[in-house]
Amino acid sequence: MESLRRILAESPFLKDLEPHHLELITGCASNVRFESGQYLFHEGEEAEKFFLIRQGKVAIEIFTPDRGPITIQTIEAGDVLGWSWLVPPYEWRFDAKAAELVLAISLDGVCLRTKCEDDHDLGYQMLKRFTEIMDERLEATIVHLGDVYGPPANN
């Protein structure tokens, strides 16, 4: 557990988190590995976790019937993947595929939601941090879809 605590403490996402909050989060953490091409999750599946990417790259994709999968953002070491565990109905809104070997820390969302309910200060800290992630992903999606579909046609 000590190595996970150290890794979490060094994560940019959890920087400046109170030590007792870091301890609570560590209890929800585990190491995971995904091979290149392996999906971490699919849109519509139950979102039970999120990931702190330690190594590798992950493509965040949406599927469109006319174009198939479209990568809207690629994230890498130091980034956070997944916020759907925090927002009901707790389902993934995108697909995530390892673009190369990925090593990450997986955090159990059910465990963390319970700890956030029990400690509202921790919940507030997590909500502030994830709100930034949601904003970044929304902006990336808007920009990328504008690139894919081009400017609107003039009438």
TORGU-91629 format. One record per residue (C-alpha): x, y, z; residue number from 1; residue in one letter. Coordinates in Angstrom, 2 decimals, always signed. Example, Ala and Ser with C-alpha at 12.3 -4.5 7.8 and 13.67 -1.06 7.14 Angstrom:
# residues 2
+---------+---------+---------+-----+------+
!    east !   north !      up !  nr ! rest !
+---------+---------+---------+-----+------+
!  +12.30 !   -4.50 !   +7.80 !   1 !    a !
!  +13.67 !   -1.06 !   +7.14 !   2 !    s !
+---------+---------+---------+-----+------+
//
This chain:
# residues 155
+---------+---------+---------+-----+------+
!    east !   north !      up !  nr ! rest !
+---------+---------+---------+-----+------+
!   +0.00 !   +0.00 !   +0.00 !   1 !    m !
!   +2.84 !   +2.41 !   +0.76 !   2 !    e !
!   +4.02 !   +2.41 !   -2.86 !   3 !    s !
!   +0.48 !   +3.16 !   -4.07 !   4 !    l !
!   +0.22 !   +6.00 !   -1.56 !   5 !    r !
!   +3.52 !   +7.43 !   -2.81 !   6 !    r !
!   +2.44 !   +7.13 !   -6.45 !   7 !    i !
!   -0.89 !   +8.82 !   -5.70 !   8 !    l !
!   +0.85 !  +11.59 !   -3.75 !   9 !    a !
!   +3.06 !  +12.28 !   -6.77 !  10 !    e !
!   +0.12 !  +12.46 !   -9.18 !  11 !    s !
!   -0.50 !  +15.98 !  -10.55 !  12 !    p !
!   -4.25 !  +15.34 !  -10.17 !  13 !    f !
!   -3.99 !  +14.72 !   -6.43 !  14 !    l !
!   -1.36 !  +17.37 !   -5.74 !  15 !    k !
!   -1.90 !  +19.27 !   -2.47 !  16 !    d !
!   -4.56 !  +16.86 !   -1.25 !  17 !    l !
!   -4.69 !  +16.59 !   +2.56 !  18 !    e !
!   -2.69 !  +13.56 !   +3.80 !  19 !    p !
!   -5.74 !  +11.97 !   +5.47 !  20 !    h !
!   -7.69 !  +12.31 !   +2.20 !  21 !    h !
!   -4.82 !  +10.72 !   +0.31 !  22 !    l !
!   -4.93 !   +7.84 !   +2.79 !  23 !    e !
!   -8.66 !   +7.37 !   +2.14 !  24 !    l !
!   -8.13 !   +7.36 !   -1.62 !  25 !    i !
!   -5.27 !   +4.85 !   -1.37 !  26 !    t !
!   -7.72 !   +2.34 !   +0.09 !  27 !    g !
!   -9.64 !   +2.43 !   -3.22 !  28 !    c !
!   -6.57 !   +2.07 !   -5.50 !  29 !    a !
!   -4.94 !   -0.77 !   -7.42 !  30 !    s !
!   -2.38 !   -1.15 !  -10.20 !  31 !    n !
!   -3.68 !   -2.12 !  -13.66 !  32 !    v !
!   -2.15 !   -2.85 !  -17.07 !  33 !    r !
!   -3.68 !   -2.70 !  -20.55 !  34 !    f !
!   -2.04 !   -3.98 !  -23.72 !  35 !    e !
!   -2.03 !   -1.91 !  -26.91 !  36 !    s !
!   -5.45 !   -2.14 !  -28.58 !  37 !    g !
!   -7.22 !   -3.30 !  -25.41 !  38 !    q !
!  -10.28 !   -1.33 !  -24.35 !  39 !    y !
!  -10.33 !   +0.05 !  -20.83 !  40 !    l !
!  -14.09 !   +0.57 !  -21.12 !  41 !    f !
!  -16.92 !   +1.08 !  -23.61 !  42 !    h !
!  -19.65 !   +3.71 !  -23.83 !  43 !    e !
!  -22.81 !   +2.61 !  -22.01 !  44 !    g !
!  -21.06 !   +0.17 !  -19.66 !  45 !    e !
!  -21.30 !   +0.70 !  -15.93 !  46 !    e !
!  -18.65 !   +3.19 !  -14.78 !  47 !    a !
!  -17.16 !   +1.78 !  -11.61 !  48 !    e !
!  -13.69 !   +3.33 !  -11.63 !  49 !    k !
!  -11.33 !   +5.94 !  -12.96 !  50 !    f !
!   -7.67 !   +5.82 !  -13.89 !  51 !    f !
!   -4.52 !   +7.79 !  -13.22 !  52 !    l !
!   -2.36 !   +7.09 !  -16.26 !  53 !    i !
!   +1.26 !   +6.35 !  -15.28 !  54 !    r !
!   +2.65 !   +5.20 !  -18.64 !  55 !    q !
!   +1.38 !   +4.95 !  -22.20 !  56 !    g !
!   -1.38 !   +6.61 !  -24.19 !  57 !    k !
!   -5.14 !   +6.13 !  -24.22 !  58 !    v !
!   -7.42 !   +7.17 !  -27.08 !  59 !    a !
!  -10.79 !   +8.52 !  -25.98 !  60 !    i !
!  -13.25 !   +7.67 !  -28.73 !  61 !    e !
!  -16.85 !   +8.22 !  -29.73 !  62 !    i !
!  -18.62 !   +6.03 !  -32.26 !  63 !    f !
!  -20.57 !   +7.54 !  -35.12 !  64 !    t !
!  -22.64 !   +5.38 !  -37.47 !  65 !    p !
!  -21.31 !   +7.08 !  -40.61 !  66 !    d !
!  -17.63 !   +7.33 !  -39.64 !  67 !    r !
!  -17.10 !   +4.61 !  -37.04 !  68 !    g !
!  -14.84 !   +5.34 !  -34.07 !  69 !    p !
!  -13.46 !   +8.89 !  -33.86 !  70 !    i !
!  -10.65 !   +9.71 !  -31.45 !  71 !    t !
!  -11.57 !  +12.94 !  -29.71 !  72 !    i !
!   -8.57 !  +13.11 !  -27.41 !  73 !    q !
!   -5.46 !  +11.14 !  -26.56 !  74 !    t !
!   -4.28 !  +11.22 !  -22.98 !  75 !    i !
!   -0.96 !  +10.08 !  -21.55 !  76 !    e !
!   +1.13 !   +9.73 !  -18.40 !  77 !    a !
!   +0.03 !  +12.17 !  -15.70 !  78 !    g !
!   -3.52 !  +12.45 !  -17.05 !  79 !    d !
!   -6.79 !  +11.26 !  -15.51 !  80 !    v !
!   -9.23 !   +9.04 !  -17.39 !  81 !    l !
!  -12.85 !   +8.73 !  -16.43 !  82 !    g !
!  -15.36 !  +10.90 !  -14.64 !  83 !    w !
!  -18.54 !   +8.94 !  -15.30 !  84 !    s !
!  -18.19 !   +7.07 !  -11.98 !  85 !    w !
!  -19.04 !  +10.40 !  -10.31 !  86 !    l !
!  -22.23 !  +11.32 !  -12.20 !  87 !    v !
!  -25.44 !   +9.24 !  -12.21 !  88 !    p !
!  -26.39 !   +7.03 !  -13.96 !  89 !    p !
!  -22.70 !   +5.99 !  -13.64 !  90 !    y !
!  -22.25 !   +4.89 !  -17.25 !  91 !    e !
!  -19.30 !   +5.56 !  -19.54 !  92 !    w !
!  -19.98 !   +8.28 !  -22.09 !  93 !    r !
!  -17.03 !   +7.37 !  -24.33 !  94 !    f !
!  -14.86 !   +4.41 !  -25.28 !  95 !    d !
!  -11.26 !   +4.31 !  -24.10 !  96 !    a !
!   -8.64 !   +2.22 !  -25.90 !  97 !    k !
!   -4.97 !   +1.72 !  -25.07 !  98 !    a !
!   -2.99 !   +3.21 !  -27.98 !  99 !    a !
!   +0.11 !   +1.50 !  -26.56 ! 100 !    e !
!   +0.96 !   -0.38 !  -23.37 ! 101 !    l !
!   -0.74 !   +1.46 !  -20.49 ! 102 !    v !
!   +0.17 !   +1.23 !  -16.82 ! 103 !    l !
!   -2.25 !   +2.99 !  -14.52 ! 104 !    a !
!   -3.70 !   +3.22 !  -11.07 ! 105 !    i !
!   -7.36 !   +2.23 !  -11.03 ! 106 !    s !
!   -9.52 !   +3.84 !   -8.38 ! 107 !    l !
!  -12.75 !   +2.14 !   -7.39 ! 108 !    d !
!  -15.52 !   +4.67 !   -7.92 ! 109 !    g !
!  -18.04 !   +3.00 !   -5.62 ! 110 !    v !
!  -15.46 !   +2.94 !   -2.83 ! 111 !    c !
!  -14.55 !   +6.55 !   -3.45 ! 112 !    l !
!  -18.16 !   +7.76 !   -3.71 ! 113 !    r !
!  -18.83 !   +6.22 !   -0.31 ! 114 !    t !
!  -15.77 !   +7.92 !   +1.19 ! 115 !    k !
!  -16.80 !  +11.24 !   -0.38 ! 116 !    c !
!  -20.28 !  +10.92 !   +1.15 ! 117 !    e !
!  -18.71 !  +10.22 !   +4.55 ! 118 !    d !
!  -16.19 !  +13.07 !   +4.23 ! 119 !    d !
!  -17.70 !  +16.04 !   +2.40 ! 120 !    h !
!  -14.37 !  +17.88 !   +2.33 ! 121 !    d !
!  -12.92 !  +14.99 !   +0.32 ! 122 !    l !
!  -16.02 !  +15.02 !   -1.89 ! 123 !    g !
!  -15.62 !  +18.73 !   -2.56 ! 124 !    y !
!  -11.93 !  +18.30 !   -3.44 ! 125 !    q !
!  -12.71 !  +15.47 !   -5.84 ! 126 !    m !
!  -15.61 !  +17.37 !   -7.43 ! 127 !    l !
!  -13.42 !  +20.45 !   -8.02 ! 128 !    k !
!  -10.72 !  +18.35 !   -9.65 ! 129 !    r !
!  -13.10 !  +16.33 !  -11.81 ! 130 !    f !
!  -14.99 !  +19.41 !  -12.94 ! 131 !    t !
!  -11.77 !  +20.60 !  -14.60 ! 132 !    e !
!  -11.40 !  +17.19 !  -16.31 ! 133 !    i !
!  -15.00 !  +17.32 !  -17.57 ! 134 !    m !
!  -14.45 !  +20.82 !  -18.94 ! 135 !    d !
!  -11.25 !  +19.76 !  -20.74 ! 136 !    e !
!  -12.96 !  +16.72 !  -22.31 ! 137 !    r !
!  -15.97 !  +18.76 !  -23.43 ! 138 !    l !
!  -13.70 !  +21.38 !  -25.01 ! 139 !    e !
!  -11.63 !  +18.67 !  -26.74 ! 140 !    a !
!  -14.81 !  +17.07 !  -28.09 ! 141 !    t !
!  -16.14 !  +20.38 !  -29.44 ! 142 !    i !
!  -12.84 !  +21.25 !  -31.11 ! 143 !    v !
!  -12.38 !  +17.82 !  -32.62 ! 144 !    h !
!  -15.92 !  +17.53 !  -33.93 ! 145 !    l !
!  -15.50 !  +20.95 !  -35.52 ! 146 !    g !
!  -12.38 !  +19.63 !  -37.26 ! 147 !    d !
!  -14.14 !  +16.44 !  -38.40 ! 148 !    v !
!  -17.37 !  +17.98 !  -39.64 ! 149 !    y !
!  -16.05 !  +21.39 !  -40.69 ! 150 !    g !
!  -17.78 !  +24.74 !  -40.40 ! 151 !    p !
!  -21.57 !  +24.88 !  -40.78 ! 152 !    p !
!  -22.90 !  +25.31 !  -44.30 ! 153 !    a !
!  -24.15 !  +28.78 !  -45.24 ! 154 !    n !
!  -27.82 !  +28.90 !  -46.13 ! 155 !    n !
+---------+---------+---------+-----+------+
//
